[in-house]
Amino acid sequence: ALLDALTKDFVAHGFDLQHLMRTIANSRSYQASLATNEWNEKDHINFSHAAPRRLSAEQLMDAVAAAAGAR
């Protein structure tokens, strides 16, 4: 459902990538904190907080290459 909504919004705004990125970055899910509280510390299925995880080697290499402007 979320991807369908993002797709519709993306198409409705003329395939504007900047608008899409702004929409995602301003979403509640994207801005979820890593810190837990007494109500959500054991919640692992409802996306009540962000779960920290490491990047894979491929993701890290792609991020470094993108930051350095390399192909």
mmCIF file of the N, C-alpha and C atoms, coordinates in Angstrom:
data_MODEL
# 
_entry.id   MODEL 
# 
loop_
_atom_site.group_PDB 
_atom_site.id 
_atom_site.type_symbol 
_atom_site.label_atom_id 
_atom_site.label_alt_id 
_atom_site.label_comp_id 
_atom_site.label_asym_id 
_atom_site.label_entity_id 
_atom_site.label_seq_id 
_atom_site.pdbx_PDB_ins_code 
_atom_site.Cartn_x 
_atom_site.Cartn_y 
_atom_site.Cartn_z 
_atom_site.occupancy 
_atom_site.B_iso_or_equiv 
_atom_site.pdbx_formal_charge 
_atom_site.auth_seq_id 
_atom_site.auth_comp_id 
_atom_site.auth_asym_id 
_atom_site.auth_atom_id 
_atom_site.pdbx_PDB_model_num 
ATOM 1   N N  . ALA A 1 1  ? 0.828  -1.200 0.000   1.00 0.00 ? 1  ALA A N  1 
ATOM 2   C CA . ALA A 1 1  ? 0.000  0.000  0.000   1.00 0.00 ? 1  ALA A CA 1 
ATOM 3   C C  . ALA A 1 1  ? 0.868  1.258  0.000   1.00 0.00 ? 1  ALA A C  1 
ATOM 4   N N  . LEU A 1 2  ? 1.955  1.237  0.781   1.00 0.00 ? 2  LEU A N  1 
ATOM 5   C CA . LEU A 1 2  ? 2.839  2.400  0.846   1.00 0.00 ? 2  LEU A CA 1 
ATOM 6   C C  . LEU A 1 2  ? 3.487  2.669  -0.502  1.00 0.00 ? 2  LEU A C  1 
ATOM 7   N N  . LEU A 1 3  ? 3.990  1.634  -1.145  1.00 0.00 ? 3  LEU A N  1 
ATOM 8   C CA . LEU A 1 3  ? 4.624  1.825  -2.455  1.00 0.00 ? 3  LEU A CA 1 
ATOM 9   C C  . LEU A 1 3  ? 3.624  2.308  -3.493  1.00 0.00 ? 3  LEU A C  1 
ATOM 10  N N  . ASP A 1 4  ? 2.388  1.815  -3.429  1.00 0.00 ? 4  ASP A N  1 
ATOM 11  C CA . ASP A 1 4  ? 1.353  2.290  -4.352  1.00 0.00 ? 4  ASP A CA 1 
ATOM 12  C C  . ASP A 1 4  ? 1.081  3.773  -4.139  1.00 0.00 ? 4  ASP A C  1 
ATOM 13  N N  . ALA A 1 5  ? 1.008  4.187  -2.873  1.00 0.00 ? 5  ALA A N  1 
ATOM 14  C CA . ALA A 1 5  ? 0.770  5.597  -2.564  1.00 0.00 ? 5  ALA A CA 1 
ATOM 15  C C  . ALA A 1 5  ? 1.934  6.466  -3.036  1.00 0.00 ? 5  ALA A C  1 
ATOM 16  N N  . LEU A 1 6  ? 3.159  6.012  -2.826  1.00 0.00 ? 6  LEU A N  1 
ATOM 17  C CA . LEU A 1 6  ? 4.324  6.771  -3.290  1.00 0.00 ? 6  LEU A CA 1 
ATOM 18  C C  . LEU A 1 6  ? 4.356  6.846  -4.817  1.00 0.00 ? 6  LEU A C  1 
ATOM 19  N N  . THR A 1 7  ? 3.983  5.758  -5.471  1.00 0.00 ? 7  THR A N  1 
ATOM 20  C CA . THR A 1 7  ? 3.944  5.742  -6.934  1.00 0.00 ? 7  THR A CA 1 
ATOM 21  C C  . THR A 1 7  ? 2.932  6.752  -7.457  1.00 0.00 ? 7  THR A C  1 
ATOM 22  N N  . LYS A 1 8  ? 1.739  6.745  -6.886  1.00 0.00 ? 8  LYS A N  1 
ATOM 23  C CA . LYS A 1 8  ? 0.699  7.678  -7.320  1.00 0.00 ? 8  LYS A CA 1 
ATOM 24  C C  . LYS A 1 8  ? 1.131  9.126  -7.100  1.00 0.00 ? 8  LYS A C  1 
ATOM 25  N N  . ASP A 1 9  ? 1.741  9.395  -5.953  1.00 0.00 ? 9  ASP A N  1 
ATOM 26  C CA . ASP A 1 9  ? 2.211  10.743 -5.655  1.00 0.00 ? 9  ASP A CA 1 
ATOM 27  C C  . ASP A 1 9  ? 3.325  11.155 -6.614  1.00 0.00 ? 9  ASP A C  1 
ATOM 28  N N  . PHE A 1 10 ? 4.221  10.233 -6.916  1.00 0.00 ? 10 PHE A N  1 
ATOM 29  C CA . PHE A 1 10 ? 5.337  10.495 -7.834  1.00 0.00 ? 10 PHE A CA 1 
ATOM 30  C C  . PHE A 1 10 ? 4.809  10.838 -9.228  1.00 0.00 ? 10 PHE A C  1 
ATOM 31  N N  . VAL A 1 11 ? 3.848  10.074 -9.711  1.00 0.00 ? 11 VAL A N  1 
ATOM 32  C CA . VAL A 1 11 ? 3.255  10.323 -11.023 1.00 0.00 ? 11 VAL A CA 1 
ATOM 33  C C  . VAL A 1 11 ? 2.472  11.634 -11.007 1.00 0.00 ? 11 VAL A C  1 
ATOM 34  N N  . ALA A 1 12 ? 1.710  11.868 -9.931  1.00 0.00 ? 12 ALA A N  1 
ATOM 35  C CA . ALA A 1 12 ? 0.893  13.081 -9.831  1.00 0.00 ? 12 ALA A CA 1 
ATOM 36  C C  . ALA A 1 12 ? 1.737  14.355 -9.836  1.00 0.00 ? 12 ALA A C  1 
ATOM 37  N N  . HIS A 1 13 ? 2.972  14.261 -9.372  1.00 0.00 ? 13 HIS A N  1 
ATOM 38  C CA . HIS A 1 13 ? 3.855  15.432 -9.345  1.00 0.00 ? 13 HIS A CA 1 
ATOM 39  C C  . HIS A 1 13 ? 4.843  15.439 -10.507 1.00 0.00 ? 13 HIS A C  1 
ATOM 40  N N  . GLY A 1 14 ? 4.471  14.780 -11.594 1.00 0.00 ? 14 GLY A N  1 
ATOM 41  C CA . GLY A 1 14 ? 5.275  14.844 -12.817 1.00 0.00 ? 14 GLY A CA 1 
ATOM 42  C C  . GLY A 1 14 ? 6.633  14.197 -12.720 1.00 0.00 ? 14 GLY A C  1 
ATOM 43  N N  . PHE A 1 15 ? 6.735  13.090 -11.976 1.00 0.00 ? 15 PHE A N  1 
ATOM 44  C CA . PHE A 1 15 ? 7.990  12.340 -11.835 1.00 0.00 ? 15 PHE A CA 1 
ATOM 45  C C  . PHE A 1 15 ? 9.113  13.206 -11.260 1.00 0.00 ? 15 PHE A C  1 
ATOM 46  N N  . ASP A 1 16 ? 8.751  14.073 -10.321 1.00 0.00 ? 16 ASP A N  1 
ATOM 47  C CA . ASP A 1 16 ? 9.701  14.978 -9.675  1.00 0.00 ? 16 ASP A CA 1 
ATOM 48  C C  . ASP A 1 16 ? 10.435 14.234 -8.561  1.00 0.00 ? 16 ASP A C  1 
ATOM 49  N N  . LEU A 1 17 ? 11.700 13.886 -8.799  1.00 0.00 ? 17 LEU A N  1 
ATOM 50  C CA . LEU A 1 17 ? 12.487 13.132 -7.822  1.00 0.00 ? 17 LEU A CA 1 
ATOM 51  C C  . LEU A 1 17 ? 12.718 13.914 -6.538  1.00 0.00 ? 17 LEU A C  1 
ATOM 52  N N  . GLN A 1 18 ? 12.887 15.213 -6.660  1.00 0.00 ? 18 GLN A N  1 
ATOM 53  C CA . GLN A 1 18 ? 13.112 16.031 -5.466  1.00 0.00 ? 18 GLN A CA 1 
ATOM 54  C C  . GLN A 1 18 ? 11.878 15.992 -4.560  1.00 0.00 ? 18 GLN A C  1 
ATOM 55  N N  . HIS A 1 19 ? 10.696 16.059 -5.149  1.00 0.00 ? 19 HIS A N  1 
ATOM 56  C CA . HIS A 1 19 ? 9.463  15.969 -4.359  1.00 0.00 ? 19 HIS A CA 1 
ATOM 57  C C  . HIS A 1 19 ? 9.352  14.593 -3.700  1.00 0.00 ? 19 HIS A C  1 
ATOM 58  N N  . LEU A 1 20 ? 9.684  13.539 -4.437  1.00 0.00 ? 20 LEU A N  1 
ATOM 59  C CA . LEU A 1 20 ? 9.624  12.180 -3.890  1.00 0.00 ? 20 LEU A CA 1 
ATOM 60  C C  . LEU A 1 20 ? 10.570 12.025 -2.707  1.00 0.00 ? 20 LEU A C  1 
ATOM 61  N N  . MET A 1 21 ? 11.798 12.488 -2.855  1.00 0.00 ? 21 MET A N  1 
ATOM 62  C CA . MET A 1 21 ? 12.777 12.383 -1.771  1.00 0.00 ? 21 MET A CA 1 
ATOM 63  C C  . MET A 1 21 ? 12.326 13.198 -0.554  1.00 0.00 ? 21 MET A C  1 
ATOM 64  N N  . ARG A 1 22 ? 11.750 14.383 -0.789  1.00 0.00 ? 22 ARG A N  1 
ATOM 65  C CA . ARG A 1 22 ? 11.251 15.205 0.306   1.00 0.00 ? 22 ARG A CA 1 
ATOM 66  C C  . ARG A 1 22 ? 10.106 14.493 1.028   1.00 0.00 ? 22 ARG A C  1 
ATOM 67  N N  . THR A 1 23 ? 9.215  13.879 0.259   1.00 0.00 ? 23 THR A N  1 
ATOM 68  C CA . THR A 1 23 ? 8.087  13.154 0.840   1.00 0.00 ? 23 THR A CA 1 
ATOM 69  C C  . THR A 1 23 ? 8.580  12.007 1.723   1.00 0.00 ? 23 THR A C  1 
ATOM 70  N N  . ILE A 1 24 ? 9.542  11.249 1.219   1.00 0.00 ? 24 ILE A N  1 
ATOM 71  C CA . ILE A 1 24 ? 10.088 10.122 1.986   1.00 0.00 ? 24 ILE A CA 1 
ATOM 72  C C  . ILE A 1 24 ? 10.811 10.620 3.237   1.00 0.00 ? 24 ILE A C  1 
ATOM 73  N N  . ALA A 1 25 ? 11.654 11.644 3.081   1.00 0.00 ? 25 ALA A N  1 
ATOM 74  C CA . ALA A 1 25 ? 12.436 12.149 4.213   1.00 0.00 ? 25 ALA A CA 1 
ATOM 75  C C  . ALA A 1 25 ? 11.556 12.766 5.295   1.00 0.00 ? 25 ALA A C  1 
ATOM 76  N N  . ASN A 1 26 ? 10.398 13.296 4.922   1.00 0.00 ? 26 ASN A N  1 
ATOM 77  C CA . ASN A 1 26 ? 9.497  13.894 5.897   1.00 0.00 ? 26 ASN A CA 1 
ATOM 78  C C  . ASN A 1 26 ? 8.515  12.902 6.501   1.00 0.00 ? 26 ASN A C  1 
ATOM 79  N N  . SER A 1 27 ? 8.581  11.648 6.076   1.00 0.00 ? 27 SER A N  1 
ATOM 80  C CA . SER A 1 27 ? 7.639  10.648 6.576   1.00 0.00 ? 27 SER A CA 1 
ATOM 81  C C  . SER A 1 27 ? 7.979  10.252 8.020   1.00 0.00 ? 27 SER A C  1 
ATOM 82  N N  . ARG A 1 28 ? 6.967  9.814  8.735   1.00 0.00 ? 28 ARG A N  1 
ATOM 83  C CA . ARG A 1 28 ? 7.152  9.380  10.120  1.00 0.00 ? 28 ARG A CA 1 
ATOM 84  C C  . ARG A 1 28 ? 8.075  8.166  10.189  1.00 0.00 ? 28 ARG A C  1 
ATOM 85  N N  . SER A 1 29 ? 7.920  7.252  9.259   1.00 0.00 ? 29 SER A N  1 
ATOM 86  C CA . SER A 1 29 ? 8.743  6.041  9.260   1.00 0.00 ? 29 SER A CA 1 
ATOM 87  C C  . SER A 1 29 ? 10.216 6.362  9.064   1.00 0.00 ? 29 SER A C  1 
ATOM 88  N N  . TYR A 1 30 ? 10.522 7.272  8.155   1.00 0.00 ? 30 TYR A N  1 
ATOM 89  C CA . TYR A 1 30 ? 11.910 7.623  7.872   1.00 0.00 ? 30 TYR A CA 1 
ATOM 90  C C  . TYR A 1 30 ? 12.551 8.336  9.058   1.00 0.00 ? 30 TYR A C  1 
ATOM 91  N N  . GLN A 1 31 ? 11.762 9.118  9.778   1.00 0.00 ? 31 GLN A N  1 
ATOM 92  C CA . GLN A 1 31 ? 12.298 9.907  10.883  1.00 0.00 ? 31 GLN A CA 1 
ATOM 93  C C  . GLN A 1 31 ? 12.230 9.193  12.228  1.00 0.00 ? 31 GLN A C  1 
ATOM 94  N N  . ALA A 1 32 ? 11.886 7.921  12.215  1.00 0.00 ? 32 ALA A N  1 
ATOM 95  C CA . ALA A 1 32 ? 11.809 7.183  13.471  1.00 0.00 ? 32 ALA A CA 1 
ATOM 96  C C  . ALA A 1 32 ? 13.171 7.188  14.180  1.00 0.00 ? 32 ALA A C  1 
ATOM 97  N N  . SER A 1 33 ? 13.133 7.333  15.456  1.00 0.00 ? 33 SER A N  1 
ATOM 98  C CA . SER A 1 33 ? 14.345 7.409  16.259  1.00 0.00 ? 33 SER A CA 1 
ATOM 99  C C  . SER A 1 33 ? 14.909 6.009  16.532  1.00 0.00 ? 33 SER A C  1 
ATOM 100 N N  . LEU A 1 34 ? 16.212 5.934  16.725  1.00 0.00 ? 34 LEU A N  1 
ATOM 101 C CA . LEU A 1 34 ? 16.835 4.677  17.144  1.00 0.00 ? 34 LEU A CA 1 
ATOM 102 C C  . LEU A 1 34 ? 16.575 4.413  18.624  1.00 0.00 ? 34 LEU A C  1 
ATOM 103 N N  . ALA A 1 35 ? 16.341 5.486  19.373  1.00 0.00 ? 35 ALA A N  1 
ATOM 104 C CA . ALA A 1 35 ? 16.123 5.351  20.808  1.00 0.00 ? 35 ALA A CA 1 
ATOM 105 C C  . ALA A 1 35 ? 14.752 4.737  21.076  1.00 0.00 ? 35 ALA A C  1 
ATOM 106 N N  . THR A 1 36 ? 14.721 3.814  22.014  1.00 0.00 ? 36 THR A N  1 
ATOM 107 C CA . THR A 1 36 ? 13.448 3.204  22.398  1.00 0.00 ? 36 THR A CA 1 
ATOM 108 C C  . THR A 1 36 ? 12.980 3.804  23.709  1.00 0.00 ? 36 THR A C  1 
ATOM 109 N N  . ASN A 1 37 ? 11.719 3.561  24.021  1.00 0.00 ? 37 ASN A N  1 
ATOM 110 C CA . ASN A 1 37 ? 11.185 3.985  25.306  1.00 0.00 ? 37 ASN A CA 1 
ATOM 111 C C  . ASN A 1 37 ? 10.488 2.788  25.943  1.00 0.00 ? 37 ASN A C  1 
ATOM 112 N N  . GLU A 1 38 ? 9.876  2.991  27.083  1.00 0.00 ? 38 GLU A N  1 
ATOM 113 C CA . GLU A 1 38 ? 9.277  1.865  27.805  1.00 0.00 ? 38 GLU A CA 1 
ATOM 114 C C  . GLU A 1 38 ? 8.136  1.209  27.037  1.00 0.00 ? 38 GLU A C  1 
ATOM 115 N N  . TRP A 1 39 ? 7.522  1.917  26.103  1.00 0.00 ? 39 TRP A N  1 
ATOM 116 C CA . TRP A 1 39 ? 6.384  1.366  25.372  1.00 0.00 ? 39 TRP A CA 1 
ATOM 117 C C  . TRP A 1 39 ? 6.779  0.607  24.108  1.00 0.00 ? 39 TRP A C  1 
ATOM 118 N N  . ASN A 1 40 ? 7.917  0.935  23.515  1.00 0.00 ? 40 ASN A N  1 
ATOM 119 C CA . ASN A 1 40 ? 8.244  0.308  22.237  1.00 0.00 ? 40 ASN A CA 1 
ATOM 120 C C  . ASN A 1 40 ? 9.551  -0.471 22.210  1.00 0.00 ? 40 ASN A C  1 
ATOM 121 N N  . GLU A 1 41 ? 10.177 -0.677 23.358  1.00 0.00 ? 41 GLU A N  1 
ATOM 122 C CA . GLU A 1 41 ? 11.485 -1.337 23.345  1.00 0.00 ? 41 GLU A CA 1 
ATOM 123 C C  . GLU A 1 41 ? 11.436 -2.790 22.868  1.00 0.00 ? 41 GLU A C  1 
ATOM 124 N N  . LYS A 1 42 ? 10.309 -3.465 23.028  1.00 0.00 ? 42 LYS A N  1 
ATOM 125 C CA . LYS A 1 42 ? 10.207 -4.858 22.593  1.00 0.00 ? 42 LYS A CA 1 
ATOM 126 C C  . LYS A 1 42 ? 9.407  -5.015 21.297  1.00 0.00 ? 42 LYS A C  1 
ATOM 127 N N  . ASP A 1 43 ? 9.042  -3.896 20.686  1.00 0.00 ? 43 ASP A N  1 
ATOM 128 C CA . ASP A 1 43 ? 8.261  -3.917 19.458  1.00 0.00 ? 43 ASP A CA 1 
ATOM 129 C C  . ASP A 1 43 ? 9.192  -4.093 18.253  1.00 0.00 ? 43 ASP A C  1 
ATOM 130 N N  . HIS A 1 44 ? 9.035  -5.199 17.546  1.00 0.00 ? 44 HIS A N  1 
ATOM 131 C CA . HIS A 1 44 ? 9.876  -5.465 16.381  1.00 0.00 ? 44 HIS A CA 1 
ATOM 132 C C  . HIS A 1 44 ? 9.066  -5.625 15.106  1.00 0.00 ? 44 HIS A C  1 
ATOM 133 N N  . ILE A 1 45 ? 7.750  -5.395 15.165  1.00 0.00 ? 45 ILE A N  1 
ATOM 134 C CA . ILE A 1 45 ? 6.928  -5.599 13.973  1.00 0.00 ? 45 ILE A CA 1 
ATOM 135 C C  . ILE A 1 45 ? 6.113  -4.382 13.561  1.00 0.00 ? 45 ILE A C  1 
ATOM 136 N N  . ASN A 1 46 ? 5.985  -3.367 14.393  1.00 0.00 ? 46 ASN A N  1 
ATOM 137 C CA . ASN A 1 46 ? 5.107  -2.233 14.097  1.00 0.00 ? 46 ASN A CA 1 
ATOM 138 C C  . ASN A 1 46 ? 5.837  -0.963 13.679  1.00 0.00 ? 46 ASN A C  1 
ATOM 139 N N  . PHE A 1 47 ? 7.127  -1.023 13.460  1.00 0.00 ? 47 PHE A N  1 
ATOM 140 C CA . PHE A 1 47 ? 7.922  0.124  13.014  1.00 0.00 ? 47 PHE A CA 1 
ATOM 141 C C  . PHE A 1 47 ? 7.791  1.320  13.956  1.00 0.00 ? 47 PHE A C  1 
ATOM 142 N N  . SER A 1 48 ? 7.793  1.062  15.257  1.00 0.00 ? 48 SER A N  1 
ATOM 143 C CA . SER A 1 48 ? 7.659  2.142  16.231  1.00 0.00 ? 48 SER A CA 1 
ATOM 144 C C  . SER A 1 48 ? 8.983  2.857  16.485  1.00 0.00 ? 48 SER A C  1 
ATOM 145 N N  . HIS A 1 49 ? 10.066 2.260  16.079  1.00 0.00 ? 49 HIS A N  1 
ATOM 146 C CA . HIS A 1 49 ? 11.379 2.892  16.180  1.00 0.00 ? 49 HIS A CA 1 
ATOM 147 C C  . HIS A 1 49 ? 12.274 2.281  15.102  1.00 0.00 ? 49 HIS A C  1 
ATOM 148 N N  . ALA A 1 50 ? 13.322 3.000  14.767  1.00 0.00 ? 50 ALA A N  1 
ATOM 149 C CA . ALA A 1 50 ? 14.242 2.511  13.740  1.00 0.00 ? 50 ALA A CA 1 
ATOM 150 C C  . ALA A 1 50 ? 15.141 1.423  14.319  1.00 0.00 ? 50 ALA A C  1 
ATOM 151 N N  . ALA A 1 51 ? 15.458 0.435  13.509  1.00 0.00 ? 51 ALA A N  1 
ATOM 152 C CA . ALA A 1 51 ? 16.362 -0.629 13.936  1.00 0.00 ? 51 ALA A CA 1 
ATOM 153 C C  . ALA A 1 51 ? 17.733 -0.383 13.301  1.00 0.00 ? 51 ALA A C  1 
ATOM 154 N N  . PRO A 1 52 ? 18.758 -0.183 14.131  1.00 0.00 ? 52 PRO A N  1 
ATOM 155 C CA . PRO A 1 52 ? 20.089 0.065  13.559  1.00 0.00 ? 52 PRO A CA 1 
ATOM 156 C C  . PRO A 1 52 ? 20.624 -1.196 12.890  1.00 0.00 ? 52 PRO A C  1 
ATOM 157 N N  . ARG A 1 53 ? 21.246 -1.031 11.752  1.00 0.00 ? 53 ARG A N  1 
ATOM 158 C CA . ARG A 1 53 ? 21.875 -2.160 11.074  1.00 0.00 ? 53 ARG A CA 1 
ATOM 159 C C  . ARG A 1 53 ? 23.007 -1.635 10.202  1.00 0.00 ? 53 ARG A C  1 
ATOM 160 N N  . ARG A 1 54 ? 23.987 -2.479 9.998   1.00 0.00 ? 54 ARG A N  1 
ATOM 161 C CA . ARG A 1 54 ? 25.140 -2.096 9.194   1.00 0.00 ? 54 ARG A CA 1 
ATOM 162 C C  . ARG A 1 54 ? 24.825 -2.211 7.713   1.00 0.00 ? 54 ARG A C  1 
ATOM 163 N N  . LEU A 1 55 ? 25.519 -1.414 6.914   1.00 0.00 ? 55 LEU A N  1 
ATOM 164 C CA . LEU A 1 55 ? 25.401 -1.533 5.470   1.00 0.00 ? 55 LEU A CA 1 
ATOM 165 C C  . LEU A 1 55 ? 26.161 -2.775 5.016   1.00 0.00 ? 55 LEU A C  1 
ATOM 166 N N  . SER A 1 56 ? 25.675 -3.390 3.945   1.00 0.00 ? 56 SER A N  1 
ATOM 167 C CA . SER A 1 56 ? 26.432 -4.503 3.366   1.00 0.00 ? 56 SER A CA 1 
ATOM 168 C C  . SER A 1 56 ? 27.667 -3.921 2.679   1.00 0.00 ? 56 SER A C  1 
ATOM 169 N N  . ALA A 1 57 ? 28.608 -4.752 2.334   1.00 0.00 ? 57 ALA A N  1 
ATOM 170 C CA . ALA A 1 57 ? 29.830 -4.299 1.662   1.00 0.00 ? 57 ALA A CA 1 
ATOM 171 C C  . ALA A 1 57 ? 29.484 -3.600 0.348   1.00 0.00 ? 57 ALA A C  1 
ATOM 172 N N  . GLU A 1 58 ? 28.521 -4.138 -0.387  1.00 0.00 ? 58 GLU A N  1 
ATOM 173 C CA . GLU A 1 58 ? 28.128 -3.550 -1.670  1.00 0.00 ? 58 GLU A CA 1 
ATOM 174 C C  . GLU A 1 58 ? 27.490 -2.179 -1.473  1.00 0.00 ? 58 GLU A C  1 
ATOM 175 N N  . GLN A 1 59 ? 26.627 -2.052 -0.462  1.00 0.00 ? 59 GLN A N  1 
ATOM 176 C CA . GLN A 1 59 ? 25.976 -0.771 -0.188  1.00 0.00 ? 59 GLN A CA 1 
ATOM 177 C C  . GLN A 1 59 ? 27.010 0.274  0.231   1.00 0.00 ? 59 GLN A C  1 
ATOM 178 N N  . LEU A 1 60 ? 27.962 -0.130 1.063   1.00 0.00 ? 60 LEU A N  1 
ATOM 179 C CA . LEU A 1 60 ? 28.996 0.789  1.510   1.00 0.00 ? 60 LEU A CA 1 
ATOM 180 C C  . LEU A 1 60 ? 29.855 1.247  0.336   1.00 0.00 ? 60 LEU A C  1 
ATOM 181 N N  . MET A 1 61 ? 30.232 0.318  -0.541  1.00 0.00 ? 61 MET A N  1 
ATOM 182 C CA . MET A 1 61 ? 31.035 0.662  -1.712  1.00 0.00 ? 61 MET A CA 1 
ATOM 183 C C  . MET A 1 61 ? 30.284 1.617  -2.629  1.00 0.00 ? 61 MET A C  1 
ATOM 184 N N  . ASP A 1 62 ? 29.000 1.375  -2.844  1.00 0.00 ? 62 ASP A N  1 
ATOM 185 C CA . ASP A 1 62 ? 28.189 2.256  -3.678  1.00 0.00 ? 62 ASP A CA 1 
ATOM 186 C C  . ASP A 1 62 ? 28.067 3.640  -3.067  1.00 0.00 ? 62 ASP A C  1 
ATOM 187 N N  . ALA A 1 63 ? 27.904 3.713  -1.735  1.00 0.00 ? 63 ALA A N  1 
ATOM 188 C CA . ALA A 1 63 ? 27.790 5.000  -1.058  1.00 0.00 ? 63 ALA A CA 1 
ATOM 189 C C  . ALA A 1 63 ? 29.095 5.796  -1.166  1.00 0.00 ? 63 ALA A C  1 
ATOM 190 N N  . VAL A 1 64 ? 30.210 5.130  -0.975  1.00 0.00 ? 64 VAL A N  1 
ATOM 191 C CA . VAL A 1 64 ? 31.512 5.809  -1.074  1.00 0.00 ? 64 VAL A CA 1 
ATOM 192 C C  . VAL A 1 64 ? 31.740 6.274  -2.509  1.00 0.00 ? 64 VAL A C  1 
ATOM 193 N N  . ALA A 1 65 ? 31.429 5.428  -3.480  1.00 0.00 ? 65 ALA A N  1 
ATOM 194 C CA . ALA A 1 65 ? 31.603 5.791  -4.891  1.00 0.00 ? 65 ALA A CA 1 
ATOM 195 C C  . ALA A 1 65 ? 30.711 6.969  -5.257  1.00 0.00 ? 65 ALA A C  1 
ATOM 196 N N  . ALA A 1 66 ? 29.461 6.977  -4.770  1.00 0.00 ? 66 ALA A N  1 
ATOM 197 C CA . ALA A 1 66 ? 28.555 8.088  -5.066  1.00 0.00 ? 66 ALA A CA 1 
ATOM 198 C C  . ALA A 1 66 ? 29.051 9.379  -4.431  1.00 0.00 ? 66 ALA A C  1 
ATOM 199 N N  . ALA A 1 67 ? 29.557 9.304  -3.190  1.00 0.00 ? 67 ALA A N  1 
ATOM 200 C CA . ALA A 1 67 ? 30.057 10.497 -2.502  1.00 0.00 ? 67 ALA A CA 1 
ATOM 201 C C  . ALA A 1 67 ? 31.315 11.036 -3.181  1.00 0.00 ? 67 ALA A C  1 
ATOM 202 N N  . ALA A 1 68 ? 32.128 10.141 -3.719  1.00 0.00 ? 68 ALA A N  1 
ATOM 203 C CA . ALA A 1 68 ? 33.373 10.544 -4.373  1.00 0.00 ? 68 ALA A CA 1 
ATOM 204 C C  . ALA A 1 68 ? 33.158 10.932 -5.824  1.00 0.00 ? 68 ALA A C  1 
ATOM 205 N N  . GLY A 1 69 ? 31.973 10.670 -6.349  1.00 0.00 ? 69 GLY A N  1 
ATOM 206 C CA . GLY A 1 69 ? 31.691 11.002 -7.750  1.00 0.00 ? 69 GLY A CA 1 
ATOM 207 C C  . GLY A 1 69 ? 32.314 10.027 -8.726  1.00 0.00 ? 69 GLY A C  1 
ATOM 208 N N  . ALA A 1 70 ? 32.635 8.823  -8.246  1.00 0.00 ? 70 ALA A N  1 
ATOM 209 C CA . ALA A 1 70 ? 33.244 7.809  -9.103  1.00 0.00 ? 70 ALA A CA 1 
ATOM 210 C C  . ALA A 1 70 ? 32.155 6.903  -9.682  1.00 0.00 ? 70 ALA A C  1 
ATOM 211 N N  . ARG A 1 71 ? 32.477 6.247  -10.750 1.00 0.00 ? 71 ARG A N  1 
ATOM 212 C CA . ARG A 1 71 ? 31.526 5.312  -11.360 1.00 0.00 ? 71 ARG A CA 1 
ATOM 213 C C  . ARG A 1 71 ? 31.794 3.915  -10.863 1.00 0.00 ? 71 ARG A C  1 
# 
